[in-house]
Amino acid sequence: MLQALPNTALRRRLEREGRMLRSHESDINQSTLMNFVPTRPIEEIAREYVEAFCNLYDPIRYLERCYRCVVRMPPPPPRPRNPDSGWIELPSWTDLRAVLKVAWRQGAVRKSRWRFWRRLACMLARNPGQLGRFLILCAHNEHFIHFRETVRKEIERQIAQLSRG
């Protein structure tokens, strides 16, 4: 959502035009309405914004974008060996637990689970060296799935407040 930031040409122009609404600079984030009066109805802009935000972080669309990006990356260099033992270092328990969480949430709980397993298998077949990066991006999606609902609810709440006056 566009915000007129302090000390910018946009902010100065909107102040000259008397279109600035308030100066809650700490409220500038993705779940805050514009801090100025737009030329189009705010409800229409907010509806389009929420729709675009929810589409952007739709679990299947996000998964497909991540897959397309990561599968094209060059393989990473080989993992370093432990200088004492000569063995390749294994992932930490924290990393393994994170992988299990992602596999459970996206591979069992979510409606997009079949797509997750299909893309995971394709990553193993086409670019196994980047599997870790793919799983990290899948883990990021856990945040986005929840955050898109937060954005939707917060924008709708602010629109309702505006409607009440």
N, C-alpha and C positions, 0 to 999 in steps of 0.2 A: 504494500500500500504506500503510495507516494506521500512523503512528508516534506514540508518546507523547512529545511534545516537552518539553524541560526547562521548569520553572516554569509548568506548566499544571495546571488542575484534573484533567485526565485522568491526567497523570503522577503527581500526588500521590495520587489514588485508587488507581491500580494499585500504587504503592509500599506504601500501607497494606495492600492485599490481598496483597502479596507476589507480584505477577504480572509485575514488570519482569524482563527477561532479562539485559540488559547495558547498559552506558552508552557505546556507541561512537557518540557524537553525530555524528562525521564520516561515518558510514556511512548517514546518512539520505538516501535517494534513491529513485527509482522502481524500482530493481532490488534493493532490500533488503527482506527479510522484516520482519514486525513485530518491534518490540523489547520485546514483552510477550507473555504467555501469553493467547491468545484463549479464548473460551468454546466455539468450534467447532474442529474439527480443522484445524490449520494447513495441511495438505496440500490440503484441500478449498478453503479460502480462497485459497491460492496458485494452484490450478488455475483457479478462477473469475476471479481477477485477471489472470492471463496471457491467458486467453481473451478477457476484456473489452478488455485493452490491445491484443491483436493484432487484434481486430475493429475497434476504434476507429481504428487506423492501417492497416487493410487498404487497399492502393493504390486500388482502385475506390471504396470507400466514402469515403475521404478526398477523392478527386478530385470525387466527386459533392457532398459537403458544401461544398467550396471553390467549386465552380461555382454552387451554389444561393445561396451567400452573396454572391459577387462580382457575379453577373449582376443582382442586385437593387439594387446600390449605385448612387447617382446618378453620372452622368458627372463626371469631374474637371474643374476649370477648364482652359481652353486652356493649352498649354505656353508658357512665356515665350519671347519672341524675344530673340536676342542684340542688345544695344543698339548695337553697332558695325555689324553687317552687316544687321540686320533679319530674319535667317533664324531659323527655329526650330532650337534646338540638337538635334543628333542624339545618340542614346545613345552611351555610351563603348564602347571596345573590350572592356572588362571586362564590361559589361552584355551586349553582343552574344555574347561567349564563353559567358556564363552561360546565355543563352537557347538557344544551340546545344547546350550540355550537357544542359539539361532536355529539349529536343526529341529529342536522341539517346536519352537514357536512358528517357524516358517514352513517346516516340513510336516507338522502334524496338526497344529491348531488352526492356522490360517486357511481361508478358502482357496488361496493361491498355492496350496501345498504341492499339487502335482506339477505346476509350473516350476516351483523351486527345485524339486527333485530332478526334473528334466534338464534344467539349466545347470544344476550341479554336475550331472552326468556329462553334459556337453563340455563343461569346463575341464573335467577330468580327462576327457578324450582329446580336446583340442588345445588346451593350454594349462596343463596341470601345475606348472610352476607359478601360475597366478591365482591358484585356488584360494590361497590365504587372503589375497586382496579382495577377491569376490566375496568371501565370507565376511570380511570387515565391512564392506559396503552393505551387505545384507543386514548386518547388525545395526548399522546406521538407520536402516529403514524402520527398525523397531521404534526409534525416536520419532521419525517422521509420521508414522502411522498414528501415533498418539497426538503429535503436535498438530496435525491437520484438523483433528476434531477440536482441539483447544482453540485454534484460529477460527474455525467455523462458529463455535459457540460464543466466543468473545465478540466477534464482529456482529453476529445476530443480536447479542445483548446490547451492544452499543447502538445499533439501528433501532431497536425497540425503545431505548431511552430517548433517542432523537424524536421518534414518532410521538412519544408521550409529551414531549416538550420540556 
